[in-house]
């Protein structure tokens, strides 16, 4: 019995020796780390893949400002060129100054277009002062002032309010307000139907309106091939920047040799009425009182003509087709829509194929609203309003800006619901609104530290 108890005690001592705890240094080296992890633990190659999935230039700018590591990844060679999904972000809109509405009291007395940031979370972070055209360094001096004609991406196209072709100063100006870059363009002394800003020849999907890659389109009225009395032909001319193949050039088009696109020689009978789905539209009032639309396809640079029956909107006697009562806007599915103001009723018309086989295209009213009734009870509304036909001030795919003729009292109509809206910021500016995007690619530079150790911010926005 004694021997058995001794052997049992020896086995117990051996077991205790084998179970002796290891040293602290040994346990730390062998146990896996269980501490908290963060985004900084993501490997570089995975971080780059994550950042490449950002879908706007605004998101890329914010990511670059987050920390040094993210900025190094974004400013690395070739990163921005691989951002296939990123698209330029609409930072806001420039509201053009229309001299016909000076009694409204806005925009500012300078007459320069006013920039309004987009009503979104990203738009709230945009510093409107960086986009202002009131800074003396953005626009060159001009006695007549500059008016906004078009926008594309981050670029604006402006023209002198009163051209003097004997002056060596440019008549047109393309500028990028955020960076201060600009280029003046001289034009010929001829009757112009409109000036527009287009993407350049190196345009890529999602990369619109880059300062070194743009074109300016002018549509002129001139005698061309046909010598029909009282008629002129539309001609498209394009300006491209650059010292090699830059400058103005006429674009030959078979359509301009056809009487089907000839225009009345009287300037007041041809009015630009809108841009939609890659085409430009003018309303034409013919000698017989009929109305048609001249259409220029921006991609093919070819003119065509679209009929607009006088009874399409039940106009009644002496219908009006000026810019106050007739506009063309974009629509779903690539089809243009016409916005008409007829006897204080705002209508949206769509072009559709007739129901029968072989039937021609027809214009049908999709939506309408009677403004006299729809505005009752709104602040500032007066009983004397709408005795005459209301006027379209500006038209967009989402809304139409309207005022009564009796007094400038701006309100907008949401086209999805045809509801009248009075308090929106856009109702303060009597003129067309043009979108402005952040430049692409974003202007990014790594942060630097001066000799005193103070950090300087050197990002482009």
C-alpha positions as CSV (number, residue, x, y, z in Angstrom):
1,X,0.0,0.0,0.0
2,X,2.8,2.3,0.9
3,X,4.6,1.7,-2.4
4,X,1.4,2.4,-4.4
5,X,0.9,5.7,-2.6
6,X,4.5,6.7,-3.3
7,X,4.3,5.9,-7.0
8,X,1.0,7.8,-7.2
9,X,2.6,10.9,-5.7
10,X,5.5,10.7,-8.2
11,X,3.1,10.6,-11.1
12,X,1.2,13.6,-9.8
13,X,4.5,15.6,-9.5
14,X,5.4,14.7,-13.1
15,X,2.0,15.9,-14.3
16,X,2.4,19.2,-12.5
17,X,5.7,19.8,-14.1
18,X,4.3,19.1,-17.6
19,X,1.4,21.6,-17.0
20,X,3.6,24.4,-15.7
21,X,2.6,27.7,-17.4
22,X,4.8,29.2,-20.0
23,X,6.5,32.5,-19.7
24,X,4.8,35.8,-20.7
25,X,7.0,36.3,-23.7
26,X,6.3,32.9,-25.0
27,X,2.5,33.2,-24.6
28,X,2.4,36.6,-26.4
29,X,4.3,35.3,-29.4
30,X,2.2,32.2,-29.8
31,X,-1.3,33.6,-29.2
32,X,-3.1,35.3,-32.2
33,X,-3.8,39.0,-31.9
34,X,-7.4,39.7,-30.8
35,X,-7.3,43.5,-30.7
36,X,-9.7,45.8,-32.7
37,X,-9.0,46.3,-36.5
38,X,-9.8,49.3,-38.7
39,X,-9.8,50.4,-42.3
40,X,-6.1,51.2,-41.9
41,X,-5.4,47.4,-41.7
42,X,-6.7,46.9,-45.3
43,X,-3.8,45.9,-47.5
44,X,-2.8,48.5,-50.2
45,X,-4.0,46.5,-53.2
46,X,-7.4,46.0,-51.6
47,X,-7.6,49.7,-50.6
48,X,-6.9,50.7,-54.2
49,X,-9.7,48.4,-55.5
50,X,-12.1,50.0,-53.0
51,X,-11.2,53.5,-54.0
52,X,-11.5,52.7,-57.7
53,X,-15.2,51.9,-57.1
54,X,-16.0,55.5,-56.0
55,X,-18.6,56.8,-58.5
56,X,-18.1,60.6,-58.5
57,X,-15.3,63.1,-58.5
58,X,-16.7,64.6,-55.3
59,X,-16.3,61.2,-53.5
60,X,-12.7,60.9,-54.8
61,X,-11.9,64.4,-53.5
62,X,-13.3,63.6,-50.1
63,X,-11.4,60.3,-49.9
64,X,-8.2,62.1,-50.8
65,X,-8.7,64.5,-48.0
66,X,-9.4,61.7,-45.4
67,X,-5.8,60.8,-44.7
68,X,-2.3,60.7,-46.1
69,X,-2.4,57.0,-47.1
70,X,-5.6,57.4,-49.1
71,X,-4.3,60.5,-50.8
72,X,-1.1,58.7,-51.8
73,X,-3.2,55.9,-53.3
74,X,-5.4,58.3,-55.3
75,X,-2.5,60.5,-56.5
76,X,-0.5,57.5,-57.5
77,X,0.4,57.4,-61.2
78,X,-2.4,55.9,-63.3
79,X,-5.1,55.8,-60.6
80,X,-7.4,58.4,-62.0
81,X,-7.2,56.9,-65.5
82,X,-8.5,53.6,-64.1
83,X,-11.6,55.1,-62.4
84,X,-13.9,53.6,-65.0
85,X,-17.0,54.0,-62.9
86,X,-16.4,57.5,-61.7
87,X,-18.4,60.3,-63.2
88,X,-18.3,64.0,-62.7
89,X,-20.6,65.4,-60.0
90,X,-23.0,68.2,-60.7
91,X,-21.9,70.8,-58.2
92,X,-24.7,73.2,-58.9
93,X,-26.3,75.4,-61.6
94,X,-25.5,78.8,-63.1
95,X,-28.6,80.8,-63.5
96,X,-28.4,83.1,-66.5
97,X,-29.2,86.8,-66.2
98,X,-32.1,87.6,-68.6
99,X,-32.3,91.4,-69.1
100,X,-36.1,91.1,-69.9
101,X,-36.6,90.4,-66.2
102,X,-34.6,93.1,-64.4
103,X,-37.6,94.3,-62.5
104,X,-37.6,91.2,-60.4
105,X,-34.5,92.4,-58.5
106,X,-32.4,89.2,-59.0
107,X,-29.8,88.0,-60.0
108,X,-27.2,90.4,-58.6
109,X,-26.8,93.8,-60.1
110,X,-23.6,92.8,-61.8
111,X,-25.6,90.8,-64.3
112,X,-23.2,87.9,-64.1
113,X,-24.8,84.4,-63.8
114,X,-25.4,83.3,-60.2
115,X,-24.1,79.9,-59.0
116,X,-26.4,77.9,-56.8
117,X,-25.1,74.6,-55.3
118,X,-27.0,71.4,-55.8
119,X,-29.5,70.6,-53.1
120,X,-27.8,67.4,-51.9
121,X,-25.5,66.3,-49.2
122,X,-22.5,66.7,-51.5
123,X,-23.7,70.0,-52.8
124,X,-23.9,71.4,-49.3
125,X,-20.1,70.9,-49.1
126,X,-19.5,73.0,-52.2
127,X,-18.1,76.4,-51.6
128,X,-20.2,78.6,-54.0
129,X,-17.5,81.4,-53.8
130,X,-15.1,79.2,-55.7
131,X,-17.6,79.1,-58.6
132,X,-18.5,82.8,-58.6
133,X,-18.1,84.8,-61.8
134,X,-18.1,88.1,-59.9
135,X,-14.4,87.7,-59.1
136,X,-12.5,90.1,-61.4
137,X,-10.0,87.4,-62.4
138,X,-12.6,85.0,-64.0
139,X,-14.1,87.1,-66.8
140,X,-12.2,89.8,-68.8
141,X,-13.4,93.4,-68.7
142,X,-16.2,94.2,-71.1
143,X,-18.3,97.4,-71.4
144,X,-21.4,95.4,-72.5
145,X,-20.9,92.5,-70.1
146,X,-20.9,88.8,-70.6
147,X,-24.0,86.6,-71.0
148,X,-24.1,82.8,-70.5
149,X,-24.9,80.8,-73.6
150,X,-24.2,77.2,-72.6
151,X,-22.3,74.8,-70.3
152,X,-20.6,71.4,-70.6
153,X,-19.0,69.5,-67.8
154,X,-17.0,72.1,-65.8
155,X,-16.9,74.6,-68.7
156,X,-19.0,77.7,-69.4
157,X,-19.6,79.4,-72.8
158,X,-20.3,83.1,-72.6
159,X,-20.8,85.8,-75.3
160,X,-20.7,89.6,-75.2
161,X,-24.1,91.1,-74.8
162,X,-23.3,93.6,-77.6
163,X,-20.7,92.4,-80.1
164,X,-18.4,94.9,-81.8
165,X,-16.6,93.1,-84.6
166,X,-14.2,96.0,-85.1
167,X,-12.7,95.4,-81.7
168,X,-9.8,92.9,-81.3
169,X,-11.3,91.6,-78.1
170,X,-13.0,88.1,-78.3
171,X,-16.7,87.8,-78.8
172,X,-17.0,84.4,-77.1
173,X,-15.3,83.0,-74.0
174,X,-14.9,79.5,-72.7
175,X,-13.9,79.4,-69.1
176,X,-13.6,77.0,-66.2
177,X,-14.5,79.1,-63.1
178,X,-13.0,76.7,-60.5
179,X,-9.5,76.7,-62.0
180,X,-9.6,80.2,-63.6
181,X,-8.6,78.9,-67.1
182,X,-10.2,80.6,-70.0
183,X,-9.9,81.1,-73.8
184,X,-11.3,83.9,-75.9
185,X,-12.7,83.2,-79.4
186,X,-13.2,85.7,-82.2
187,X,-16.3,85.3,-84.5
188,X,-17.3,86.6,-87.9
189,X,-19.8,89.3,-88.4
190,X,-22.8,87.3,-89.5
191,X,-26.3,86.4,-88.4
192,X,-26.2,83.6,-85.8
193,X,-29.0,81.4,-84.7
194,X,-27.1,80.3,-81.6
195,X,-23.8,79.2,-80.0
196,X,-23.3,76.0,-78.1
197,X,-20.6,74.1,-76.3
198,X,-19.8,70.5,-77.4
199,X,-17.4,67.8,-76.2
200,X,-14.1,67.6,-78.1
201,X,-12.9,64.9,-80.4
202,X,-11.2,63.0,-77.6
203,X,-14.4,62.8,-75.5
204,X,-14.8,59.7,-73.4
205,X,-17.9,58.4,-71.7
206,X,-18.4,60.1,-68.4
207,X,-15.6,62.7,-69.1
208,X,-17.5,65.7,-70.5
209,X,-16.4,69.3,-70.8
210,X,-12.6,69.0,-70.2
211,X,-10.8,72.4,-70.8
212,X,-8.4,71.0,-73.3
213,X,-11.0,69.0,-75.2
214,X,-14.1,71.0,-76.2
215,X,-15.7,72.4,-79.4
216,X,-17.9,75.5,-79.9
217,X,-20.7,75.2,-82.4
218,X,-22.4,78.2,-84.1
219,X,-25.4,77.9,-86.4
220,X,-25.5,80.6,-89.0
221,X,-28.1,81.8,-91.6
222,X,-26.7,82.4,-95.0
223,X,-27.5,81.9,-98.7
224,X,-26.2,78.5,-99.5
225,X,-26.7,76.7,-102.8
226,X,-30.4,77.5,-103.1
227,X,-31.1,81.1,-104.3
228,X,-34.8,81.0,-103.4
229,X,-36.1,84.5,-102.8
230,X,-36.8,85.2,-99.1
231,X,-35.2,82.0,-97.9
232,X,-31.8,81.3,-96.3
233,X,-30.0,78.1,-95.3
234,X,-28.7,77.0,-91.9
235,X,-25.0,76.3,-91.7
236,X,-23.0,74.7,-88.8
237,X,-19.6,76.0,-88.0
238,X,-17.3,74.5,-85.3
239,X,-14.4,75.9,-83.4
240,X,-11.7,73.6,-82.0
241,X,-8.8,74.8,-79.7
242,X,-5.2,74.1,-80.6
243,X,-2.4,75.5,-82.7
244,X,-2.3,72.6,-85.2
245,X,-5.9,71.8,-86.4
246,X,-7.6,74.5,-84.3
247,X,-9.8,77.4,-85.4
248,X,-13.2,77.7,-87.2
249,X,-14.3,75.4,-89.9
250,X,-17.6,74.9,-91.8
251,X,-19.2,71.5,-91.5
252,X,-20.4,70.2,-94.9
253,X,-23.8,68.6,-94.7
254,X,-25.9,67.2,-97.5
255,X,-29.0,68.4,-95.6
256,X,-28.1,72.1,-96.2
257,X,-28.4,71.6,-100.0
258,X,-32.1,70.7,-99.6
259,X,-35.0,73.1,-99.7
260,X,-36.6,71.0,-96.9
261,X,-34.4,72.8,-94.3
262,X,-34.5,76.3,-95.7
263,X,-35.6,79.1,-93.4
264,X,-37.5,82.4,-93.7
265,X,-35.0,85.2,-94.1
266,X,-36.8,87.3,-91.3
267,X,-34.8,86.8,-88.2
268,X,-37.8,87.0,-85.8
269,X,-39.5,84.1,-87.4
270,X,-36.8,81.5,-86.4
271,X,-36.4,81.1,-82.6
272,X,-34.2,78.7,-80.7
273,X,-36.5,76.7,-78.4
274,X,-34.4,74.0,-76.7
275,X,-31.9,71.2,-76.5
276,X,-33.0,67.6,-75.9
277,X,-31.5,64.2,-76.2
278,X,-28.5,65.2,-78.3
279,X,-30.3,67.6,-80.7
280,X,-30.9,71.3,-81.0
281,X,-34.4,72.7,-81.9
282,X,-35.6,75.9,-83.5
283,X,-39.3,76.9,-84.0
284,X,-40.0,78.2,-87.5
285,X,-43.1,80.3,-88.4
286,X,-43.7,80.0,-92.1
287,X,-45.3,82.5,-94.5
288,X,-48.6,80.6,-94.5
289,X,-48.8,80.7,-90.7
290,X,-47.8,77.1,-90.3
291,X,-45.1,76.0,-87.8
292,X,-42.3,73.5,-88.0
293,X,-39.1,72.8,-86.1
294,X,-35.6,72.8,-87.4
295,X,-33.5,70.0,-85.8
296,X,-29.7,69.7,-85.7
297,X,-28.4,66.3,-84.6
298,X,-25.2,67.1,-82.6
299,X,-23.6,63.7,-83.4
300,X,-24.2,63.6,-87.2
301,X,-24.2,67.4,-87.6
302,X,-27.1,67.1,-90.0
303,X,-30.2,69.3,-90.2
304,X,-33.8,68.0,-90.5
305,X,-37.3,69.3,-90.2
306,X,-40.1,68.2,-88.0
307,X,-43.7,69.2,-88.6
308,X,-45.7,70.7,-85.7
309,X,-49.4,70.9,-86.6
310,X,-51.1,74.1,-85.7
311,X,-53.9,72.2,-83.9
312,X,-51.6,70.0,-81.9
313,X,-52.3,72.0,-78.7
314,X,-55.7,73.4,-79.7
315,X,-54.2,76.9,-80.1
316,X,-57.2,78.7,-81.6
317,X,-56.7,81.8,-83.7
318,X,-53.3,83.5,-84.0
319,X,-51.2,81.0,-82.1
320,X,-47.8,82.1,-80.7
321,X,-44.6,80.0,-81.0
322,X,-42.1,82.3,-79.5
323,X,-39.8,81.4,-76.7
324,X,-42.3,82.6,-74.1
325,X,-44.9,80.0,-75.1
326,X,-43.0,77.2,-76.9
327,X,-40.0,75.1,-75.6
328,X,-38.5,71.7,-76.3
329,X,-37.1,69.5,-73.5
330,X,-35.8,66.0,-73.1
331,X,-38.0,63.1,-72.3
332,X,-37.8,59.5,-71.3
333,X,-36.8,56.9,-73.9
334,X,-34.9,59.5,-76.0
335,X,-38.1,61.2,-77.3
336,X,-38.3,65.0,-77.2
337,X,-41.2,66.7,-75.5
338,X,-42.8,70.1,-76.3
339,X,-43.9,72.5,-73.5
340,X,-46.7,74.9,-74.6
341,X,-48.4,77.8,-72.9
342,X,-51.8,78.2,-74.4
343,X,-54.4,80.6,-72.8
344,X,-52.7,80.2,-69.3
345,X,-52.7,76.4,-69.6
346,X,-49.3,74.7,-69.4
347,X,-49.1,71.5,-71.5
348,X,-46.5,68.9,-72.1
349,X,-46.8,67.2,-75.5
350,X,-45.1,64.0,-76.7
351,X,-44.4,62.8,-80.3
352,X,-45.9,59.4,-81.0
353,X,-46.5,57.2,-83.9
354,X,-50.2,57.0,-85.0
355,X,-52.3,54.0,-84.0
356,X,-52.8,52.8,-87.6
357,X,-50.3,50.9,-89.7
358,X,-48.2,53.4,-91.7
359,X,-49.6,56.4,-89.8
360,X,-47.4,59.5,-89.4
361,X,-46.0,60.8,-86.2
362,X,-48.5,62.9,-84.1
363,X,-48.2,65.2,-81.1
364,X,-50.3,64.3,-78.1
365,X,-50.9,66.1,-74.9
366,X,-49.5,64.1,-72.0
367,X,-50.0,66.4,-69.0
368,X,-51.6,69.8,-68.4
369,X,-52.3,72.3,-65.7
370,X,-54.5,75.5,-65.6
371,X,-52.3,78.1,-63.9
372,X,-55.1,80.5,-63.0
373,X,-56.7,77.8,-60.7
374,X,-53.4,76.1,-59.6
375,X,-51.9,79.3,-58.2
376,X,-54.9,80.4,-56.1
377,X,-54.0,81.0,-52.5
378,X,-50.2,81.3,-53.1
379,X,-48.4,84.2,-51.4
380,X,-48.0,87.2,-53.7
381,X,-50.7,86.0,-56.1
382,X,-52.9,88.9,-57.3
383,X,-56.4,88.8,-58.8
384,X,-55.2,90.7,-61.9
385,X,-52.8,88.0,-62.9
386,X,-53.4,85.7,-65.9
387,X,-55.6,88.2,-67.8
388,X,-53.0,87.7,-70.6
389,X,-51.2,84.5,-71.5
390,X,-48.5,83.5,-68.9
391,X,-44.9,83.3,-70.1
392,X,-42.3,80.5,-70.0
393,X,-39.1,81.9,-68.5
394,X,-37.0,78.7,-68.6
395,X,-37.7,75.0,-69.3
396,X,-35.9,71.9,-68.0
397,X,-36.7,68.2,-68.0
398,X,-37.8,68.4,-64.4
399,X,-39.6,71.7,-64.2
400,X,-40.7,74.9,-66.0
401,X,-40.2,78.4,-64.7
402,X,-43.2,80.7,-65.4
403,X,-44.5,84.2,-64.7
404,X,-47.7,86.1,-65.4
405,X,-47.3,88.9,-68.0
406,X,-48.9,91.5,-65.7
407,X,-46.0,91.3,-63.2
408,X,-42.9,89.3,-62.7
409,X,-44.0,86.7,-60.1
410,X,-41.8,83.7,-60.6
411,X,-43.0,80.2,-59.8
412,X,-42.2,76.7,-61.1
413,X,-44.2,73.7,-62.2
414,X,-42.9,70.2,-61.4
415,X,-43.4,68.3,-64.6
416,X,-43.8,64.9,-62.9
417,X,-46.7,66.0,-60.8
418,X,-47.7,69.3,-62.6
419,X,-47.7,70.8,-59.1
420,X,-47.0,74.6,-58.7
421,X,-44.0,75.4,-56.4
422,X,-43.2,78.9,-55.2
423,X,-40.5,78.7,-52.5
424,X,-37.6,76.9,-54.3
425,X,-34.3,78.7,-54.7
426,X,-34.5,78.5,-58.5
427,X,-37.6,80.7,-58.5
428,X,-35.4,83.7,-57.5
429,X,-33.5,83.8,-60.8
430,X,-35.3,84.8,-64.0
431,X,-33.3,83.0,-66.6
432,X,-32.2,79.6,-67.9
433,X,-30.1,77.4,-65.5
434,X,-27.0,75.6,-66.8
435,X,-25.4,72.6,-64.8
436,X,-21.8,72.8,-63.7
437,X,-19.8,69.7,-62.9
438,X,-16.6,69.4,-60.9
439,X,-13.6,69.1,-63.3
440,X,-12.4,65.6,-64.3
441,X,-9.9,64.4,-63.6
442,X,-9.9,66.1,-60.2
443,X,-7.0,68.4,-59.5
444,X,-5.2,66.7,-56.7
445,X,-1.8,67.4,-55.1
446,X,-0.3,65.9,-52.0
447,X,-0.3,68.0,-48.9
448,X,3.0,69.6,-48.1
449,X,4.6,71.0,-44.9
450,X,6.5,74.2,-44.9
451,X,9.7,74.9,-43.0
452,X,7.8,75.8,-39.8
453,X,5.9,72.5,-39.8
454,X,2.6,74.0,-40.7
455,X,0.5,72.0,-43.1
456,X,-0.6,73.6,-46.3
457,X,-3.6,72.4,-48.2
458,X,-2.9,72.0,-51.9
459,X,-5.9,70.2,-53.2
460,X,-7.6,71.5,-56.4
461,X,-11.0,72.0,-54.9
